[in-house]
Amino acid sequence: MYQNPQPVFSDLRERYRDDYFQYEFSNEENFFNLMLLGLKDIGYNDAVLAEWEDKTFCDIGCATGRLLEHVKRLGFHVEGVELCPESAEYGMKKRGVKINVGTLEEINFFNNTFSIIHFSHLIEHVTDPIGFLQEVKRILKPGGKVIVTTPNIAGFQAWLFGDKWRSAIRDHLFLFSRKTLASLLKMLGFRILQTKTWGGLAVGSAPGWIKKPVDRLAKKWGFGDVMLFLVEEAE
């Protein structure tokens, strides 16, 4: 599902300025903890990452660089990509990590640069998901892994809330289901290694005695509000 007509990119760029930095700054610990949980779900905990052989890591849409700082402490060479200049500046000064300002295509990394490429809640914001994923594939090292996290439009919350779903917002240009994102990744030459979903009901939308079992079932049966794909380049 996508917006039609699409916003003009020059207008979109202005969206990711100081107000967006304030949003990212105020939520950075919550977002960071959710990203760590996602990595653990696919078996990429700190112990596993610490033993990673080729320690080159890119976080696209890295916000204030909180995840980059963490991965750097595990011995990785890290680089971020962030469209919001205020967030990038804060991350470089506060976190001591390298963050490139702009889109992934604008940065123009060398071929085969990173062994792990991570982007969480990013692909739904880009104007050309196909071109973006092709660029991701170009800069991925042979044998490298890509971790994609994005809202699941076929999840229970999307079905329950319809156009009031929390991810049905103007900032999101493209929204995927597990089926459509899997099809796109395969079409572009990726092999899917794992998929996970989580989030059955939003906080505050139901009492805890209802929310907790629904969350567990959403994760077990794959109808969660958010989905994660672990992929690599197909041979």
Disulfide bonds with the S-S distance in Angstrom:
none
